[in-house]
Amino acid sequence: MAGMDDKYDSALLGILQNEGNISSFLQVMFGFLFRRTDFYITMTSEKDKMGFPPGAQVKLLLQAHKHYEKLAAEREKRKNLSKSEKNDKPAASSESEKETTVKSTTIENPATSSLDTDINMTPEIKQQEIVQPESKISSKNVPSQSKTENVPSQSKSQNVPSQSKTESEKSSDTNEEEDPEVIRQQKIFQANPESYNGAVRENYSWSQSITDVDVRVNVPKAICKGNQVHVVTDKKHLKVGYKDCNGDIQIVVDGDLTWEVHKEESIWSLVPGEHVHINLEKKQERWWEGLFVNEPKINVRKIDCSRPMTELDDEAQAKIGEMMFNEQQKRLGLPQSHEQKTYDMMKQAWDAEGSPFKGQPFDPSKFNVNSGGVVSIND
């Protein structure tokens, strides 16, 4: 399952905005599956080459729904945990003050002390306290009770440094991502076509699109023929070298790739005296943080993550084209595509039999068309 991949978000968001609601958006998605795939074809025998076994489609949909339902629940749990940690900070800072108050109150009135200390207890401890309330209140061993009540306070104060450490680590990560030197270096890489969305390293440079990677490995000026070059590509490894004057192979780069590529689709060519150009087709459409696993990573948030419309399917291209047309019409104050269709229908029905406007010239000011294509007559 693709997980939280956001590479299609721009296209899908455009479709959603154009449709106006989730229900219509889902109709578009399932309509695509109906028209362009075998999703709604049910196999009647094992010999069928298209379609799915009975009930398999529904299982796929439920599996996808449960996956993201689980992710949503985990996200909500993290939010609640974060809020709980924030609320615990003021209480933790004045913990010693509360301990003193609890101890003094315990000696004077054990029952009152038990109720006061419940405020500082975690939900789990509170639940245990509620199960046996009578035994606590009737307990005559006051020192033992006071000692037990102080346990949550100690536990809480011990957790505070770890919370503070976590926040400082997050702050450090953020500062690293926003390091001016890293941003400046990435801008230099982006300005160079040979390292666009990639980087320049000591003996090579690399650039990438969402579907492939281009690597340029530097070679000496004496290397002018293809038989002087040694290139080995594997699904997750790249080795490039050249033959020196003694016929020995000198390795320039040799390392494991960050992600897998289609070995059979990889091609290379030699630019005499300059570099070996290797084109690698990605096995998965994703942005790489580095060419090799052992090289410094780039910040993929600072690269150009857009993708050309030509890489999208015909239906997505048509939807995006329609959106662009509608946006231009809106800026010019002209009817959008759905409004124009409605106007054309109204114009045909304007002078039809039974129309209240029969015999009158067509006047668009007599009615309004909303974003959903619904017509309302002006009084």
C-alpha positions as a Markdown table, in Angstrom:
| # | Residue | x | y | z |
|---|---|---|---|---|
| 1 | Met | 0.0 | 0.0 | 0.0 |
| 2 | Ala | 1.3 | 3.4 | -0.9 |
| 3 | Gly | 0.8 | 4.8 | 2.7 |
| 4 | Met | 1.1 | 8.5 | 3.2 |
| 5 | Asp | 2.6 | 9.3 | -0.2 |
| 6 | Asp | 1.6 | 12.8 | -1.3 |
| 7 | Lys | 2.9 | 12.8 | -4.9 |
| 8 | Tyr | -0.7 | 12.9 | -6.4 |
| 9 | Asp | -2.1 | 15.5 | -3.9 |
| 10 | Ser | -2.0 | 18.4 | -6.4 |
| 11 | Ala | -4.0 | 16.5 | -9.0 |
| 12 | Leu | -6.4 | 15.0 | -6.5 |
| 13 | Leu | -6.9 | 18.3 | -4.7 |
| 14 | Gly | -7.7 | 20.0 | -7.9 |
| 15 | Ile | -10.4 | 17.3 | -8.7 |
| 16 | Leu | -11.8 | 17.7 | -5.2 |
| 17 | Gln | -12.0 | 21.5 | -5.5 |
| 18 | Asn | -13.7 | 21.1 | -8.9 |
| 19 | Glu | -16.2 | 18.6 | -7.7 |
| 20 | Gly | -17.0 | 20.5 | -4.5 |
| 21 | Asn | -17.6 | 17.6 | -2.1 |
| 22 | Ile | -16.3 | 14.2 | -1.0 |
| 23 | Ser | -19.3 | 12.3 | -2.5 |
| 24 | Ser | -18.8 | 13.7 | -6.0 |
| 25 | Phe | -15.0 | 13.2 | -5.7 |
| 26 | Leu | -15.5 | 9.5 | -4.9 |
| 27 | Gln | -17.9 | 9.2 | -7.8 |
| 28 | Val | -15.0 | 10.4 | -10.1 |
| 29 | Met | -12.6 | 7.9 | -8.6 |
| 30 | Phe | -14.9 | 4.9 | -8.9 |
| 31 | Gly | -16.0 | 6.1 | -12.3 |
| 32 | Phe | -12.3 | 6.0 | -13.4 |
| 33 | Leu | -12.0 | 2.4 | -12.0 |
| 34 | Phe | -15.2 | 1.5 | -13.9 |
| 35 | Arg | -14.1 | 3.0 | -17.3 |
| 36 | Arg | -10.4 | 2.4 | -17.3 |
| 37 | Thr | -9.7 | -0.8 | -15.3 |
| 38 | Asp | -11.1 | -4.3 | -14.6 |
| 39 | Phe | -12.0 | -3.4 | -11.0 |
| 40 | Tyr | -15.7 | -4.0 | -11.6 |
| 41 | Ile | -15.2 | -7.2 | -13.6 |
| 42 | Thr | -15.9 | -10.4 | -11.5 |
| 43 | Met | -14.1 | -13.5 | -12.5 |
| 44 | Thr | -16.3 | -16.5 | -13.2 |
| 45 | Ser | -13.6 | -19.1 | -13.6 |
| 46 | Glu | -9.9 | -19.5 | -13.0 |
| 47 | Lys | -9.2 | -19.2 | -16.7 |
| 48 | Asp | -10.4 | -15.6 | -16.8 |
| 49 | Lys | -7.4 | -13.2 | -17.3 |
| 50 | Met | -9.3 | -10.0 | -16.2 |
| 51 | Gly | -11.2 | -9.1 | -13.2 |
| 52 | Phe | -11.2 | -10.1 | -9.5 |
| 53 | Pro | -12.6 | -13.1 | -7.6 |
| 54 | Pro | -16.1 | -12.5 | -6.1 |
| 55 | Gly | -16.0 | -10.1 | -3.2 |
| 56 | Ala | -12.3 | -9.2 | -3.6 |
| 57 | Gln | -13.0 | -5.6 | -4.6 |
| 58 | Val | -15.0 | -5.0 | -1.4 |
| 59 | Lys | -12.2 | -6.5 | 0.6 |
| 60 | Leu | -9.6 | -4.2 | -1.0 |
| 61 | Leu | -11.8 | -1.2 | -0.2 |
| 62 | Leu | -12.3 | -2.2 | 3.4 |
| 63 | Gln | -8.6 | -2.9 | 3.8 |
| 64 | Ala | -7.7 | 0.5 | 2.5 |
| 65 | His | -10.3 | 2.2 | 4.7 |
| 66 | Lys | -9.2 | 0.3 | 7.9 |
| 67 | His | -5.5 | 1.2 | 7.1 |
| 68 | Tyr | -6.2 | 4.9 | 7.1 |
| 69 | Glu | -8.7 | 4.7 | 9.9 |
| 70 | Lys | -5.9 | 3.2 | 12.0 |
| 71 | Leu | -3.6 | 6.0 | 11.0 |
| 72 | Ala | -6.2 | 8.6 | 11.9 |
| 73 | Ala | -6.7 | 7.0 | 15.3 |
| 74 | Glu | -2.9 | 7.0 | 16.0 |
| 75 | Arg | -2.7 | 10.6 | 14.9 |
| 76 | Glu | -5.5 | 11.6 | 17.3 |
| 77 | Lys | -3.7 | 9.6 | 20.1 |
| 78 | Arg | -0.5 | 11.5 | 19.5 |
| 79 | Lys | -2.4 | 14.8 | 19.6 |
| 80 | Asn | -4.0 | 14.0 | 22.9 |
| 81 | Leu | -0.7 | 12.8 | 24.3 |
| 82 | Ser | 1.0 | 16.0 | 23.3 |
| 83 | Lys | -1.8 | 18.1 | 24.9 |
| 84 | Ser | -1.4 | 15.9 | 28.1 |
| 85 | Glu | 2.3 | 16.6 | 28.2 |
| 86 | Lys | 1.8 | 20.3 | 27.9 |
| 87 | Asn | -0.7 | 20.3 | 30.7 |
| 88 | Asp | 1.7 | 18.3 | 32.9 |
| 89 | Lys | 4.5 | 20.8 | 32.6 |
| 90 | Pro | 3.2 | 23.5 | 35.1 |
| 91 | Ala | 2.3 | 20.8 | 37.6 |
| 92 | Ala | 5.8 | 19.3 | 37.3 |
| 93 | Ser | 7.5 | 22.6 | 38.0 |
| 94 | Ser | 5.8 | 23.1 | 41.3 |
| 95 | Glu | 6.0 | 19.4 | 42.4 |
| 96 | Ser | 8.1 | 19.9 | 45.5 |
| 97 | Glu | 5.6 | 22.5 | 46.8 |
| 98 | Lys | 2.8 | 20.0 | 46.3 |
| 99 | Glu | 4.7 | 17.2 | 48.1 |
| 100 | Thr | 5.2 | 19.4 | 51.2 |
| 101 | Thr | 1.5 | 20.2 | 51.2 |
| 102 | Val | 0.5 | 16.6 | 50.9 |
| 103 | Lys | 2.7 | 15.4 | 53.7 |
| 104 | Ser | 1.5 | 18.0 | 56.2 |
| 105 | Thr | -2.2 | 17.3 | 55.3 |
| 106 | Thr | -1.7 | 13.6 | 55.6 |
| 107 | Ile | -0.7 | 13.8 | 59.2 |
| 108 | Glu | -3.6 | 16.0 | 60.1 |
| 109 | Asn | -6.3 | 14.2 | 58.1 |
| 110 | Pro | -5.6 | 11.0 | 56.1 |
| 111 | Ala | -8.9 | 10.9 | 54.3 |
| 112 | Thr | -8.6 | 14.5 | 53.0 |
| 113 | Ser | -5.0 | 13.7 | 52.0 |
| 114 | Ser | -6.1 | 10.8 | 49.9 |
| 115 | Leu | -8.6 | 12.9 | 48.0 |
| 116 | Asp | -6.1 | 15.8 | 47.4 |
| 117 | Thr | -3.4 | 13.5 | 46.1 |
| 118 | Asp | -5.9 | 11.9 | 43.6 |
| 119 | Ile | -5.6 | 15.1 | 41.6 |
| 120 | Asn | -1.9 | 14.4 | 40.8 |
| 121 | Met | -2.4 | 10.8 | 40.0 |
| 122 | Thr | -2.5 | 9.3 | 36.5 |
| 123 | Pro | -5.8 | 7.8 | 35.2 |
| 124 | Glu | -4.5 | 4.3 | 35.8 |
| 125 | Ile | -3.7 | 4.9 | 39.5 |
| 126 | Lys | -7.0 | 6.8 | 40.0 |
| 127 | Gln | -8.9 | 3.8 | 38.7 |
| 128 | Gln | -7.1 | 1.5 | 41.2 |
| 129 | Glu | -7.9 | 4.0 | 44.0 |
| 130 | Ile | -11.6 | 4.0 | 43.2 |
| 131 | Val | -11.9 | 0.2 | 43.3 |
| 132 | Gln | -11.0 | 0.1 | 47.0 |
| 133 | Pro | -12.0 | 3.5 | 48.5 |
| 134 | Glu | -13.1 | 2.2 | 51.9 |
| 135 | Ser | -9.8 | 0.3 | 52.6 |
| 136 | Lys | -7.8 | 3.6 | 52.0 |
| 137 | Ile | -9.9 | 5.8 | 54.2 |
| 138 | Ser | -10.1 | 3.3 | 57.1 |
| 139 | Ser | -6.4 | 2.6 | 56.9 |
| 140 | Lys | -4.6 | 3.4 | 60.2 |
| 141 | Asn | -1.1 | 3.2 | 58.8 |
| 142 | Val | -0.7 | 6.9 | 58.0 |
| 143 | Pro | 3.1 | 6.9 | 57.2 |
| 144 | Ser | 2.6 | 4.1 | 54.7 |
| 145 | Gln | -0.3 | 5.8 | 53.1 |
| 146 | Ser | 1.7 | 9.1 | 52.7 |
| 147 | Lys | 4.6 | 7.2 | 51.2 |
| 148 | Thr | 2.3 | 5.6 | 48.6 |
| 149 | Glu | 0.7 | 8.9 | 47.7 |
| 150 | Asn | 4.0 | 10.4 | 46.9 |
| 151 | Val | 4.9 | 7.8 | 44.3 |
| 152 | Pro | 3.1 | 9.5 | 41.4 |
| 153 | Ser | 4.8 | 12.8 | 42.3 |
| 154 | Gln | 8.2 | 11.2 | 42.1 |
| 155 | Ser | 7.4 | 9.5 | 38.9 |
| 156 | Lys | 6.1 | 12.7 | 37.4 |
| 157 | Ser | 9.2 | 14.7 | 38.3 |
| 158 | Gln | 11.4 | 12.0 | 36.8 |
| 159 | Asn | 9.5 | 12.2 | 33.5 |
| 160 | Val | 10.0 | 16.0 | 33.2 |
| 161 | Pro | 13.7 | 15.9 | 32.1 |
| 162 | Ser | 13.0 | 13.3 | 29.4 |
| 163 | Gln | 10.1 | 15.5 | 28.0 |
| 164 | Ser | 12.5 | 18.5 | 28.0 |
| 165 | Lys | 15.1 | 16.4 | 26.2 |
| 166 | Thr | 12.6 | 15.4 | 23.5 |
| 167 | Glu | 11.6 | 19.0 | 22.9 |
| 168 | Ser | 15.3 | 20.1 | 22.6 |
| 169 | Glu | 16.0 | 17.2 | 20.1 |
| 170 | Lys | 13.0 | 18.4 | 18.0 |
| 171 | Ser | 14.3 | 22.0 | 18.2 |
| 172 | Ser | 17.7 | 20.8 | 17.1 |
| 173 | Asp | 16.2 | 18.8 | 14.1 |
| 174 | Thr | 14.3 | 21.9 | 13.1 |
| 175 | Asn | 17.4 | 24.1 | 13.2 |
| 176 | Glu | 19.3 | 21.6 | 11.2 |
| 177 | Glu | 16.6 | 21.6 | 8.5 |
| 178 | Glu | 16.6 | 25.4 | 8.4 |
| 179 | Asp | 20.4 | 25.7 | 8.5 |
| 180 | Pro | 21.2 | 28.7 | 6.2 |
| 181 | Glu | 24.3 | 27.0 | 4.8 |
| 182 | Val | 22.2 | 23.9 | 3.8 |
| 183 | Ile | 19.6 | 26.1 | 2.1 |
| 184 | Arg | 22.3 | 28.1 | 0.3 |
| 185 | Gln | 24.0 | 25.0 | -0.9 |
| 186 | Gln | 20.7 | 23.5 | -2.1 |
| 187 | Lys | 19.9 | 26.7 | -4.1 |
| 188 | Ile | 23.3 | 26.3 | -5.9 |
| 189 | Phe | 22.4 | 22.7 | -6.7 |
| 190 | Gln | 18.9 | 23.8 | -8.0 |
| 191 | Ala | 20.5 | 26.4 | -10.3 |
| 192 | Asn | 22.7 | 23.7 | -12.0 |
| 193 | Pro | 20.8 | 21.4 | -14.5 |
| 194 | Glu | 23.2 | 18.6 | -13.7 |
| 195 | Ser | 22.3 | 18.6 | -10.0 |
| 196 | Tyr | 18.6 | 19.8 | -10.2 |
| 197 | Asn | 16.7 | 18.2 | -7.4 |
| 198 | Gly | 20.0 | 16.5 | -6.5 |
| 199 | Ala | 23.5 | 17.4 | -5.5 |
| 200 | Val | 27.1 | 17.8 | -6.7 |
| 201 | Arg | 29.7 | 15.5 | -5.1 |
| 202 | Glu | 33.5 | 15.0 | -5.4 |
| 203 | Asn | 33.6 | 12.8 | -8.4 |
| 204 | Tyr | 30.0 | 12.9 | -9.7 |
| 205 | Ser | 26.7 | 14.8 | -9.7 |
| 206 | Trp | 23.1 | 13.6 | -9.8 |
| 207 | Ser | 19.7 | 15.0 | -10.6 |
| 208 | Gln | 16.3 | 13.5 | -10.4 |
| 209 | Ser | 12.6 | 13.7 | -11.4 |
| 210 | Ile | 9.9 | 11.7 | -9.7 |
| 211 | Thr | 10.5 | 8.8 | -12.1 |
| 212 | Asp | 14.2 | 8.6 | -12.8 |
| 213 | Val | 17.7 | 9.7 | -11.8 |
| 214 | Asp | 20.5 | 11.1 | -14.0 |
| 215 | Val | 24.1 | 10.5 | -12.8 |
| 216 | Arg | 27.2 | 12.1 | -14.3 |
| 217 | Val | 30.5 | 10.5 | -13.2 |
| 218 | Asn | 33.6 | 12.5 | -14.1 |
| 219 | Val | 36.4 | 10.8 | -16.1 |
| 220 | Pro | 39.8 | 12.0 | -17.3 |
| 221 | Lys | 40.2 | 13.9 | -20.6 |
| 222 | Ala | 41.9 | 10.9 | -22.1 |
| 223 | Ile | 38.8 | 8.8 | -21.9 |
| 224 | Cys | 37.2 | 9.2 | -25.3 |
| 225 | Lys | 35.8 | 5.8 | -26.3 |
| 226 | Gly | 33.0 | 3.7 | -24.8 |
| 227 | Asn | 35.3 | 0.6 | -24.5 |
| 228 | Gln | 37.4 | 2.6 | -22.0 |
| 229 | Val | 34.5 | 2.8 | -19.6 |
| 230 | His | 33.4 | 0.2 | -17.1 |
| 231 | Val | 29.7 | 0.5 | -15.9 |
| 232 | Val | 27.9 | -2.0 | -13.8 |
| 233 | Thr | 24.3 | -1.4 | -12.6 |
| 234 | Asp | 22.2 | -3.5 | -10.4 |
| 235 | Lys | 18.8 | -3.0 | -8.9 |
| 236 | Lys | 20.4 | -1.3 | -5.8 |
| 237 | His | 24.1 | -0.8 | -6.7 |
| 238 | Leu | 26.1 | 1.3 | -9.1 |
| 239 | Lys | 29.8 | 0.9 | -10.1 |
| 240 | Val | 31.5 | 3.2 | -12.6 |
| 241 | Gly | 35.2 | 3.2 | -13.6 |
| 242 | Tyr | 37.5 | 3.6 | -16.5 |
| 243 | Lys | 40.6 | 1.9 | -18.0 |
| 244 | Asp | 43.9 | 3.7 | -17.5 |
| 245 | Cys | 46.9 | 3.6 | -19.8 |
| 246 | Asn | 48.0 | 0.2 | -18.4 |
| 247 | Gly | 44.5 | -1.3 | -19.1 |
| 248 | Asp | 43.7 | -1.5 | -15.4 |
| 249 | Ile | 40.2 | -0.4 | -14.3 |
| 250 | Gln | 40.1 | 2.6 | -12.0 |
| 251 | Ile | 36.9 | 2.7 | -10.0 |
| 252 | Val | 35.4 | 6.2 | -9.6 |
| 253 | Val | 32.1 | 5.4 | -7.8 |
| 254 | Asp | 31.0 | 2.2 | -6.2 |
| 255 | Gly | 28.2 | 2.1 | -3.8 |
| 256 | Asp | 24.7 | 1.0 | -2.8 |
| 257 | Leu | 21.8 | 3.1 | -4.2 |
| 258 | Thr | 19.3 | 4.7 | -1.8 |
| 259 | Trp | 16.4 | 3.0 | -3.5 |
| 260 | Glu | 15.9 | 0.3 | -6.1 |
| 261 | Val | 15.9 | 0.9 | -9.8 |
| 262 | His | 14.9 | -1.1 | -12.9 |
| 263 | Lys | 18.2 | -2.7 | -13.9 |
| 264 | Glu | 17.0 | -3.6 | -17.4 |
| 265 | Glu | 15.9 | 0.0 | -18.2 |
| 266 | Ser | 19.2 | 1.6 | -17.1 |
| 267 | Ile | 21.3 | 3.1 | -19.9 |
| 268 | Trp | 24.6 | 5.0 | -20.1 |
| 269 | Ser | 26.6 | 7.1 | -22.6 |
| 270 | Leu | 30.0 | 8.7 | -22.7 |
| 271 | Val | 30.7 | 12.4 | -23.2 |
| 272 | Pro | 34.3 | 12.1 | -24.3 |
| 273 | Gly | 36.8 | 13.6 | -22.0 |
| 274 | Glu | 34.1 | 14.8 | -19.5 |
| 275 | His | 31.8 | 12.3 | -17.9 |
| 276 | Val | 29.8 | 9.1 | -18.1 |
| 277 | His | 26.0 | 9.8 | -18.1 |
| 278 | Ile | 23.9 | 7.1 | -16.5 |
| 279 | Asn | 20.1 | 7.2 | -16.6 |
| 280 | Leu | 18.4 | 5.1 | -13.9 |
| 281 | Glu | 14.6 | 4.4 | -13.9 |
| 282 | Lys | 13.2 | 4.4 | -10.3 |
| 283 | Lys | 11.3 | 1.3 | -9.3 |
| 284 | Gln | 9.1 | 3.5 | -7.1 |
| 285 | Glu | 8.0 | 7.0 | -7.8 |
| 286 | Arg | 9.5 | 8.9 | -4.8 |
| 287 | Trp | 12.0 | 11.6 | -4.2 |
| 288 | Trp | 15.5 | 10.5 | -3.1 |
| 289 | Glu | 17.4 | 12.2 | -0.4 |
| 290 | Gly | 20.7 | 10.9 | -1.8 |
| 291 | Leu | 22.1 | 8.9 | -4.7 |
| 292 | Phe | 24.1 | 6.6 | -2.4 |
| 293 | Val | 23.2 | 5.5 | 1.1 |
| 294 | Asn | 26.5 | 6.7 | 2.5 |
| 295 | Glu | 26.4 | 10.3 | 1.0 |
| 296 | Pro | 25.1 | 13.4 | 2.8 |
| 297 | Lys | 21.4 | 13.7 | 2.4 |
| 298 | Ile | 19.6 | 16.6 | 0.7 |
| 299 | Asn | 16.5 | 18.3 | 2.1 |
| 300 | Val | 13.7 | 17.1 | -0.2 |
| 301 | Arg | 11.5 | 19.9 | 1.1 |
| 302 | Lys | 13.7 | 22.4 | -0.6 |
| 303 | Ile | 13.6 | 20.8 | -4.1 |
| 304 | Asp | 11.1 | 21.2 | -6.9 |
| 305 | Cys | 8.5 | 18.4 | -6.3 |
| 306 | Ser | 6.2 | 19.4 | -9.1 |
| 307 | Arg | 5.6 | 16.9 | -12.0 |
| 308 | Pro | 4.7 | 17.7 | -15.6 |
| 309 | Met | 1.1 | 17.2 | -16.7 |
| 310 | Thr | 2.3 | 14.8 | -19.4 |
| 311 | Glu | 3.1 | 12.2 | -16.8 |
| 312 | Leu | -0.5 | 12.1 | -15.6 |
| 313 | Asp | -3.2 | 10.0 | -17.2 |
| 314 | Asp | -5.7 | 11.5 | -19.8 |
| 315 | Glu | -8.5 | 11.9 | -17.3 |
| 316 | Ala | -6.4 | 13.8 | -14.8 |
| 317 | Gln | -4.9 | 16.0 | -17.5 |
| 318 | Ala | -8.5 | 16.8 | -18.7 |
| 319 | Lys | -9.6 | 17.7 | -15.2 |
| 320 | Ile | -6.6 | 19.9 | -14.6 |
| 321 | Gly | -7.1 | 21.6 | -18.0 |
| 322 | Glu | -10.7 | 22.2 | -17.1 |
| 323 | Met | -9.7 | 23.7 | -13.8 |
| 324 | Met | -7.1 | 26.0 | -15.4 |
| 325 | Phe | -9.8 | 27.1 | -18.0 |
| 326 | Asn | -12.3 | 27.8 | -15.2 |
| 327 | Glu | -9.8 | 29.8 | -13.2 |
| 328 | Gln | -9.0 | 32.0 | -16.2 |
| 329 | Gln | -12.7 | 32.5 | -17.0 |
| 330 | Lys | -13.3 | 33.4 | -13.4 |
| 331 | Arg | -10.6 | 36.1 | -13.5 |
| 332 | Leu | -12.0 | 37.5 | -16.7 |
| 333 | Gly | -15.6 | 37.5 | -15.2 |
| 334 | Leu | -16.7 | 35.0 | -17.9 |
| 335 | Pro | -18.8 | 31.8 | -17.5 |
| 336 | Gln | -16.9 | 28.8 | -16.3 |
| 337 | Ser | -17.3 | 25.4 | -18.1 |
| 338 | His | -20.2 | 24.1 | -16.0 |
| 339 | Glu | -21.9 | 27.5 | -16.2 |
| 340 | Gln | -21.5 | 27.6 | -20.0 |
| 341 | Lys | -23.1 | 24.2 | -20.3 |
| 342 | Thr | -26.0 | 25.4 | -18.2 |
| 343 | Tyr | -26.3 | 28.6 | -20.3 |
| 344 | Asp | -26.4 | 26.6 | -23.5 |
| 345 | Met | -29.1 | 24.3 | -22.1 |
| 346 | Met | -31.1 | 27.4 | -20.9 |
| 347 | Lys | -30.8 | 29.0 | -24.3 |
| 348 | Gln | -32.2 | 25.9 | -26.0 |
| 349 | Ala | -35.1 | 25.8 | -23.6 |
| 350 | Trp | -35.7 | 29.6 | -23.5 |
| 351 | Asp | -38.1 | 29.7 | -26.5 |
| 352 | Ala | -39.4 | 26.1 | -26.2 |
| 353 | Glu | -43.0 | 25.3 | -25.8 |
| 354 | Gly | -44.3 | 25.9 | -22.3 |
| 355 | Ser | -41.4 | 28.2 | -21.4 |
| 356 | Pro | -42.4 | 31.4 | -19.5 |
| 357 | Phe | -39.9 | 33.3 | -21.6 |
| 358 | Lys | -41.2 | 32.1 | -25.0 |
| 359 | Gly | -41.1 | 34.9 | -27.5 |
| 360 | Gln | -38.6 | 36.9 | -25.5 |
| 361 | Pro | -35.0 | 37.4 | -26.5 |
| 362 | Phe | -32.5 | 35.3 | -24.5 |
| 363 | Asp | -31.5 | 37.2 | -21.3 |
| 364 | Pro | -28.9 | 35.5 | -19.0 |
| 365 | Ser | -29.6 | 38.2 | -16.3 |
| 366 | Lys | -33.0 | 36.5 | -15.7 |
| 367 | Phe | -31.4 | 33.6 | -13.9 |
| 368 | Asn | -28.3 | 32.6 | -11.8 |
| 369 | Val | -26.1 | 29.5 | -11.9 |
| 370 | Asn | -24.3 | 28.5 | -8.7 |
| 371 | Ser | -21.0 | 26.6 | -8.5 |
| 372 | Gly | -22.9 | 23.3 | -8.5 |
| 373 | Gly | -24.7 | 24.1 | -11.8 |
| 374 | Val | -28.1 | 24.7 | -10.1 |
| 375 | Val | -30.3 | 27.3 | -11.8 |
| 376 | Ser | -32.4 | 29.8 | -9.9 |
| 377 | Ile | -34.8 | 32.3 | -11.6 |
| 378 | Asn | -34.5 | 36.0 | -10.6 |
| 379 | Asp | -37.7 | 37.7 | -9.6 |
